[in-house]
Amino acid sequence: MARPRARDFEEKRHILLVEAAQVFATQGMERASMSQIAAAAGVSKSLLYHYYPSKDALIFAIIATHLEALDAALEEADDPLLEPRARLRRLVGTVLESYRGADDFHKVQLNAADALPDAERAAIRTLERRIVRRVSAVFVTLRPDLASGEPALLMPVTMTLFGMLNWVYMWFRDDGALTREAYAEIATGLMLDGVAGLK
């Protein structure tokens, strides 16, 4: 008979993911070892393997947890009854808020997803596509021709927005002069009005 999970299993699992993401983000995916991660988390290597049987499993859990949280936040924030500009602005703000405190998780997603085994990589791609479709749907309400023109521009436009948001961790500082809310306004304005429309 399988041993039941401890009540704090999920809490311990999350702490391990936070510590592991930090090690991967600072050491790199190749150099980081399970021993380093166990030491950073203050647990034995055997306990780490109890939760995650391999480095790939750990990387997959970090990325999947990050994307599932983002997808859930976007699902909750999205309101098709909103005026399209306000709807897009809300989703942009939700992405930026979801990235708060998640830089290490985000770096692992950007740098390690392609190295995962095929099945895990496919699962990550499914999550990413679902997130992208949520935002693409808003662009379609603004410009239906983006999806039907030649060439179809819906994906390039959507991915341009994500390019702006996904690399914000490289320069944005929460203690800086610009707030996440203010940057959400800038990003939305750039997508819909261009530089000439910024205030």
C-alpha positions as CSV (number, residue, x, y, z in Angstrom):
1,M,0.0,0.0,0.0
2,A,1.4,3.4,-1.0
3,R,2.3,5.8,1.8
4,P,-0.1,8.8,2.0
5,R,1.3,12.2,1.3
6,A,2.2,14.4,4.2
7,R,-0.1,17.4,4.8
8,D,2.6,19.8,3.9
9,F,3.6,18.0,0.7
10,E,2.5,20.8,-1.7
11,E,4.1,23.5,0.5
12,K,7.5,21.6,0.5
13,R,7.1,20.9,-3.2
14,H,6.7,24.7,-3.9
15,I,9.6,25.6,-1.7
16,L,11.8,23.2,-3.6
17,L,10.7,24.6,-6.9
18,V,11.5,28.2,-5.8
19,E,15.0,27.2,-4.6
20,A,15.6,25.0,-7.7
21,A,14.5,27.8,-10.0
22,Q,17.0,30.2,-8.4
23,V,19.8,27.7,-8.7
24,F,19.0,27.0,-12.4
25,A,18.7,30.7,-13.1
26,T,22.0,31.6,-11.5
27,Q,24.1,28.5,-12.4
28,G,22.6,27.6,-15.7
29,M,20.7,24.5,-16.6
30,E,23.7,22.4,-17.5
31,R,25.9,23.3,-14.5
32,A,23.2,23.2,-11.8
33,S,23.2,19.8,-10.1
34,M,20.6,18.1,-7.9
35,S,23.2,18.3,-5.1
36,Q,23.4,22.1,-5.3
37,I,19.6,22.3,-5.4
38,A,19.2,20.1,-2.4
39,A,21.8,22.1,-0.5
40,A,20.1,25.4,-1.4
41,A,16.7,24.1,-0.3
42,G,18.2,22.7,3.0
43,V,17.0,19.1,2.3
44,S,18.8,15.9,1.6
45,K,19.4,14.7,-2.0
46,S,17.2,11.7,-1.3
47,L,14.3,13.9,-0.2
48,L,14.7,16.0,-3.4
49,Y,14.6,12.8,-5.5
50,H,11.5,11.8,-3.5
51,Y,9.7,14.8,-4.9
52,Y,11.4,15.0,-8.3
53,P,13.1,11.8,-9.7
54,S,15.3,13.7,-12.2
55,K,16.6,17.1,-13.2
56,D,14.3,17.0,-16.2
57,A,11.3,16.4,-13.9
58,L,12.3,19.3,-11.8
59,I,12.7,21.7,-14.7
60,F,9.4,20.5,-16.2
61,A,7.7,21.2,-12.8
62,I,9.1,24.7,-12.6
63,I,8.0,25.6,-16.1
64,A,4.6,24.0,-15.8
65,T,3.9,25.6,-12.5
66,H,4.8,29.0,-13.8
67,L,2.7,28.6,-17.0
68,E,-0.3,27.1,-15.2
69,A,-0.4,30.0,-12.8
70,L,-0.2,32.5,-15.6
71,D,-2.9,30.7,-17.6
72,A,-5.2,30.6,-14.5
73,A,-4.7,34.3,-13.8
74,L,-5.5,35.2,-17.5
75,E,-8.6,33.0,-17.4
76,E,-9.8,34.8,-14.3
77,A,-9.0,38.3,-15.6
78,D,-10.4,37.9,-19.1
79,D,-13.8,39.5,-19.6
80,P,-15.1,39.3,-23.2
81,L,-17.8,41.9,-22.3
82,L,-15.1,44.6,-21.8
83,E,-14.4,47.0,-24.6
84,P,-11.5,45.4,-26.5
85,R,-8.8,47.9,-25.6
86,A,-9.7,47.6,-21.9
87,R,-9.8,43.9,-22.2
88,L,-6.3,43.8,-23.8
89,R,-5.0,46.2,-21.1
90,R,-6.3,44.0,-18.4
91,L,-4.6,40.9,-19.8
92,V,-1.3,42.8,-20.3
93,G,-1.5,43.9,-16.7
94,T,-2.3,40.4,-15.6
95,V,0.8,39.0,-17.4
96,L,3.1,41.6,-15.8
97,E,1.6,41.0,-12.4
98,S,2.0,37.2,-12.7
99,Y,5.7,37.8,-13.5
100,R,6.2,39.7,-10.3
101,G,8.6,37.7,-8.1
102,A,8.8,34.9,-10.8
103,D,11.9,36.0,-12.6
104,D,13.8,32.7,-11.9
105,F,10.8,30.6,-13.0
106,H,10.6,32.7,-16.1
107,K,14.3,32.3,-16.9
108,V,14.0,28.5,-16.6
109,Q,11.0,28.6,-19.0
110,L,12.9,30.7,-21.6
111,N,16.1,28.8,-21.4
112,A,15.3,25.2,-20.6
113,A,12.0,24.2,-22.2
114,D,13.5,23.1,-25.5
115,A,15.9,20.7,-23.8
116,L,13.1,18.7,-22.2
117,P,12.1,15.3,-23.5
118,D,9.5,15.3,-26.2
119,A,6.5,14.5,-24.1
120,E,7.3,17.2,-21.5
121,R,8.1,19.7,-24.2
122,A,4.8,19.0,-25.9
123,A,2.9,19.6,-22.6
124,I,4.7,22.9,-22.2
125,R,3.9,24.0,-25.8
126,T,0.2,23.2,-25.1
127,L,0.2,25.5,-22.1
128,E,2.0,28.2,-24.0
129,R,-0.3,28.0,-27.0
130,R,-3.4,28.3,-24.7
131,I,-1.9,31.4,-23.1
132,V,-1.1,32.9,-26.5
133,R,-4.7,32.1,-27.8
134,R,-6.2,34.1,-24.9
135,V,-4.4,37.2,-26.1
136,S,-4.9,36.5,-29.8
137,A,-8.6,36.4,-29.3
138,V,-8.6,40.0,-28.1
139,F,-6.6,41.1,-31.2
140,V,-9.2,39.4,-33.4
141,T,-11.9,41.5,-31.8
142,L,-9.9,44.6,-32.6
143,R,-8.8,43.6,-36.1
144,P,-10.5,40.5,-37.5
145,D,-8.4,40.9,-40.7
146,L,-5.2,40.0,-38.7
147,A,-6.4,36.3,-38.8
148,S,-7.5,36.2,-42.4
149,G,-5.3,38.5,-44.4
150,E,-2.3,37.4,-46.6
151,P,0.0,37.0,-44.9
152,A,-2.0,36.3,-41.7
153,L,-0.6,38.6,-39.0
154,L,-2.4,37.5,-35.9
155,M,0.5,35.3,-34.6
156,P,3.3,37.9,-35.4
157,V,1.3,40.6,-33.7
158,T,0.5,38.5,-30.6
159,M,4.1,37.3,-30.3
160,T,5.4,40.8,-30.6
161,L,3.4,41.7,-27.5
162,F,4.7,38.7,-25.7
163,G,8.2,39.6,-26.8
164,M,7.8,42.9,-25.0
165,L,6.4,41.2,-21.8
166,N,8.6,38.2,-21.6
167,W,11.9,40.1,-21.6
168,V,10.7,42.7,-19.1
169,Y,12.7,41.0,-16.3
170,M,15.9,42.0,-18.0
171,W,15.4,45.7,-17.2
172,F,12.3,46.3,-15.1
173,R,12.8,47.0,-11.4
174,D,9.9,47.0,-8.9
175,D,11.6,49.8,-6.9
176,G,12.1,51.9,-10.0
177,A,10.2,54.9,-11.2
178,L,8.0,52.9,-13.6
179,T,5.2,50.7,-12.1
180,R,3.9,47.5,-13.6
181,E,0.6,49.3,-14.1
182,A,2.3,52.1,-15.9
183,Y,4.2,49.7,-18.1
184,A,1.0,47.8,-18.9
185,E,-0.4,51.1,-20.2
186,I,2.8,51.7,-22.3
187,A,2.8,48.1,-23.8
188,T,-0.9,48.3,-24.6
189,G,-0.5,51.7,-26.2
190,L,2.5,50.7,-28.3
191,M,0.5,47.7,-29.6
192,L,-2.6,49.7,-30.5
193,D,-1.4,53.2,-31.2
194,G,2.4,53.0,-31.9
195,V,5.0,55.3,-30.5
196,A,3.1,58.4,-31.8
197,G,0.1,57.6,-29.7
198,L,2.0,57.4,-26.4
199,K,1.3,60.1,-23.8
